[in-house]
């Protein structure tokens, strides 16, 4: 009759140990490590510069760098755990750790942005003294470090949600460096200290939409949302157009981690003896047209399908 879970004949992917070889997260481990090293080095230099010059702005930015370093370290930790082999208690291993790290990065970024906006509001009415030259010099060094880190992470930000979160953190710091340089130049030229909080607020508002999209993507994955670009209605139509298929139902597609989607479904056939051939065809269809390799298909006849429909949900 039916094929209980289509393993052996209908399972389109094997995951014997953690993240698949060559996965997006695995390829980006070195990039994250280099970005973390650069961030920690500059953070130390910024603390020293702030203490030597008495610049509160530099010390505050160093605190922001601590957040970035924590985000990058969390991303590396996510890759470490995601590479662990599955166990009976965690059949998919720790693949979702990457998405949790991206979610944490987004939440922290939104929190830091809220603080930046609050601080900008406060300083707009109570401007603090700004040491232009020292602040600008350290900001130029920070700009170079952030640009180098962004270049390291740019390639992986399009394929890994975890790396995208780290990239946004470094990107926000790069904007901070540019803003500090611009504010320092204006203050030195005009004495307008209110420019500093104004630039800070602009940076915060610029970060919010991107961080919100990152948060939405992470939540979509954690809620088992259908991967972007996968049309389940079209997939059902394609399967039902195959020879010998009466109907397809209970189709699901979801993302386990960046670059690793999965799909499952039931297919009712006239002759379940032809199930193995159909399973191969479905696997090929889903992989070639929808980019999903981890496929589970249950083949059944009308009697088994009707029996399943009577079961309580």
C-alpha positions, 0 to 999 in steps of 0.5 A, spaced: 500 500 500 503 506 502 510 507 503 510 509 510 515 515 509 518 513 503 525 512 506 530 508 502 525 509 496 523 516 496 528 520 501 531 525 496 537 527 501 541 524 506 544 528 512 548 523 516 552 529 520 550 536 521 550 541 516 552 538 509 559 538 506 560 545 502 554 548 505 553 556 506 554 556 513 561 552 513 564 556 507 563 562 511 567 560 518 573 563 515 570 569 513 567 570 520 573 568 524 577 574 520 572 579 521 571 577 528 579 578 529 579 585 525 573 587 530 576 585 536 583 589 534 579 595 532 575 595 539 581 595 543 584 601 539 578 605 540 578 604 547 585 606 548 584 612 543 577 614 548 581 613 554 587 617 552 583 623 548 577 623 554 572 622 548 566 619 550 564 618 543 569 613 542 568 610 548 561 609 546 562 607 539 567 601 543 561 599 546 557 598 540 563 594 537 563 589 543 556 588 540 558 587 534 564 582 536 559 578 540 554 578 534 560 575 530 562 570 536 555 568 536 555 566 528 561 562 529 558 558 535 552 557 531 556 554 525 560 550 530 554 547 533 550 546 526 556 542 524 555 537 530 552 530 527 545 528 528 543 524 534 536 520 536 534 526 540 536 531 535 535 528 528 537 534 524 543 536 529 543 543 530 542 546 524 537 551 526 542 554 531 544 558 525 537 561 524 537 562 532 544 566 531 541 571 526 535 572 530 539 574 536 543 578 532 537 582 529 534 583 536 541 586 539 541 590 533 534 593 534 536 594 541 542 598 540 539 602 534 533 604 540 539 606 544 542 610 539 536 614 537 534 615 545 541 618 546 541 622 539 534 625 542 538 627 549 544 630 546 540 634 541 538 638 547 544 637 551 550 637 546 556 634 549 563 636 548 566 633 542 574 632 540 574 633 533 581 631 531 582 625 535 575 622 534 576 623 526 582 620 526 580 613 530 574 613 526 578 613 519 581 607 522 575 604 524 572 605 517 578 601 514 577 596 519 569 595 517 570 596 510 575 590 510 570 586 514 564 587 510 568 585 504 570 578 507 562 577 509 559 580 503 560 574 499 556 569 504 551 575 506 547 572 500 547 565 502 547 565 509 542 568 514 547 568 519 552 571 515 547 576 513 546 578 520 553 579 522 554 583 515 549 588 517 552 589 524 559 591 521 555 595 516 552 599 521 559 600 524 561 602 518 555 607 517 557 609 524 564 611 522 562 615 516 557 619 521 563 620 526 567 623 520 562 627 517 560 630 524 567 631 526 568 635 520 562 639 521 563 641 528 571 643 527 568 647 521 562 650 525 562 649 532 555 646 531 555 640 536 548 638 535 550 635 528 553 629 532 546 627 535 543 628 528 548 624 524 547 618 529 539 618 529 540 618 521 544 612 522 539 609 527 533 610 522 537 607 516 539 601 520 532 599 522 529 597 515 534 592 514 534 589 521 527 588 521 527 584 514 533 580 517 528 579 523 522 577 519 526 572 515 529 568 521 522 568 524 519 566 517 524 560 518 523 558 525 515 558 523 516 553 518 514 558 512 515 556 505 521 558 502 521 564 498 521 562 490 517 555 492 510 555 490 506 549 493 500 550 489 504 549 482 508 544 485 501 540 487 499 541 479 506 538 477 505 532 481 498 531 479 500 531 472 504 525 472 502 519 469 498 514 474 497 520 479 490 521 482 492 527 486 497 530 491 495 533 498 498 535 505 504 538 501 509 542 506 516 545 504 520 549 509 527 551 511 532 547 516 538 552 515 540 557 510 541 553 503 538 547 506 530 546 504 526 540 505 519 538 502 514 532 504 507 530 501 502 525 500 501 522 493 495 518 491 496 513 485 492 508 481 498 503 482 502 503 488 507 498 485 509 503 481 511 508 487 518 507 486 518 510 479 514 516 481 518 517 487 524 518 483 520 523 478 518 527 484 525 528 487 527 530 480 522 535 479 522 538 486 530 538 485 530 541 478 524 546 478 524 548 486 531 547 488 529 542 494 534 536 495 531 533 501 524 530 499 520 525 503 514 522 499 508 517 501 505 513 496 498 511 497 492 508 494 485 511 495 483 506 501 489 508 505 488 516 503 481 515 505 483 512 512 488 517 513 482 522 512 478 519 518 484 520 523 483 525 528 487 531 527 
